[in-house]
Amino acid sequence: MNSIKKISALLSALIISGSAVIAAPASAYADKLDDEIVRSAPSFVLSKLETSLSAASFSTEQSSIDEVTQHNIVYSLFDGHEAHVKDGSAVSGTVQIPDAVYANGTYYIVKKIETSAFEGNNNIKAVDMQYASGLTEFENRAFRDCKNLETVALPFNLELTAFVSTAFGGCESLREFVPVYGKNFNIIDGVLYTADMTKVFRYPPAKSGDSFTLENGVSIGFKAFEGAKYLQNLNVPEELNESTAESILKKYQVFVKDIESMNISINGVSVFHFPENDFEAPSVDPIFRGVVADVFNVFTDKRIDHYTKCYVNYVVKTVIKDGDTDLEKALKLHDWLCERVKYDPVVSACLARKEIPEYKAKNHCDASAFIHYENAGKDYSEAGYYTVCDGYARAYKLLLNAAGVCCERVSGSATANEITGHAWNVVMLNAHDDDPSNDRCYYVDTTWDDNANGYGYDNFMRSVDNDFPDHSTKYCNWEIEGNFNEIELTSIPEKSYSIWTIGDINGDSYVTGADLFILREYENSNDWTDDMRANADVNFDGIINENDVEILSFFIDARLGDINNSGNIDEYDYLSLKHYLERPQDIGSYMKVSADVNMDGSYDDRDLEALKSLFGRSCEKVNYYFNQYCFEKIQQKIK
């Protein structure tokens, strides 16, 4: 509460009116920036602080009376014989800031470096301020993004405000602070500390060495390790184990978040283990598994992004084979996801009670389905991978995109979940085909296909228009800006299809010889409707040809005449067919294909006569329903 009051007081002190800012000198406010408070403040507060303090740095009560340029540096001159460094954009090489500048017959003591004075100057390699004894203050972004700046010698009387820490952000070549003596600071091995050595104030971004040891009683200042590109390991005085991992990561998260390296370790234990090739899965060290999602920003941290991308590539490389069709890829990755991930039991319990669950960022990010949770003995009964519908949908999109299949995440409403909304996917098969008429959208809900008893396919490759009624895309949100989104849909498809109507080319809800008759005329398929073309592609390869005819012919032939599905055609089938012709309402949909013996699309006495000629024939027993038969064939092929 005390920290909140301090931040509130600081924001309240900054009075902004239009474009004018009424404030005391920036240093007065910068001194109020306690590092512990800043680290714990919400991001919007930090943004407000930086904006306001930056504005404040322009708005002291002093007004310059003149300007002077010496050695390509512009100085502002003030009453009281005071000078500020205003513009160093034209200087190059080694920059020396003098104790004073001479102008108008008198000396002006250099006391301040103004906001952005040297920002973006890539021509300077060193800054020497050790002889500027009157220089006490840096304003915001003083040396920001001086990408070739290598060494800095600080002035004796410099006050360590927050602006000193952020002054060197983006100075990617800065390797040391020159070891000079200072009233308010110490420099040890090129690293800037407070005078009492209780805080690391600024670590040079390009300092050599991959490890740093934090002595007992020493804390880390705000942005102290920003941009450190060689540093990987932080040795801390605390003992690291599974019970202390969370508190240690959170205590030193300034280090964890600010260094550049992908490989981060604490006391020599790496947080992430990244593989050398796509045939190995990345992992999080067991010590950190239960807490990594709570410490790292799962939306923006590049380590989380890299971990996710490595995991996605690993899955695709080990699950998908060369020559797999888009549907086979979609099915394999559907099965992998449902086998690997479980629905978050805490969220599930809330929804069962008709309560809105607590928001967890981990459940709504791209990495969600790939981050392993250890058994913490609290929320989860066992270790595993847990997420919610959003995590399922994000993971499925990433996996299919990496496999070369067009897929997007869709969010909307679902009747089975009226509390929080729902997310699922739309998949476009054969989007890489040169013929856009072969591009067809299908809807997939891996969340609903996954359940406590295993997983199924009730929500796999469905049409939202016909057999996906519980999903409303009226309020869809299309996610087309993800880190790994290489294949995109840019608008909601006007029409979707279902693999469960495959083979029903004439649209009468049955797969019979009449459909086979139409399919045999596939060379005239340009005159067909979109639905006919979609249902005629019975092997789902995006092309209608003799291969589809062969598959449908086999199914029809295997079922033809075997009315009672016994595997043999005999007088019992004849009696059954005769009964059905007398009472056509008794003919089940699965019998339609076997009853049209002469394959003319109708059921009459001619079928009875044709059936007699088939007596004694043995039939291969196949699934009653052609769509299930086709799906079984695909499953057999991919396993």
Beta strands, then each sheet from edge to edge (+ up, - down):
strand 1: 15-17
strand 2: 20-22
strand 3: 66-70
strand 4: 73-78
strand 5: 82-87
strand 6: 93-96
strand 7: 100-103
strand 8: 106-113
strand 9: 124-128
strand 10: 137-138
strand 11: 151-153
strand 12: 176-177
strand 13: 185-188
strand 14: 191-194
strand 15: 199-202
strand 16: 211-213
strand 17: 219-220
strand 18: 233-235
strand 19: 265-266
strand 20: 269-270
strand 21: 272-273
strand 22: 283-284
strand 23: 341-343
strand 24: 372-373
strand 25: 384-387
strand 26: 406-414
strand 27: 417-429
strand 28: 440-444
strand 29: 450-451
strand 30: 454-455
strand 31: 471-472
sheet 1: 1+ 2-
sheet 2: 3+ 4- 5+ 8+ 7-
sheet 3: 3+ 4- 5+ 8+ 10+
sheet 4: 6+ 9+ 11+ 12+
sheet 5: 13+ 14- 15+ 17+
sheet 6: 16+ 18+ 19+ 20-
sheet 7: 21+ 22-
sheet 8: 23+ 25+ 24-
sheet 9: 28+ 27- 26+ 31-
sheet 10: 29+ 30-
end
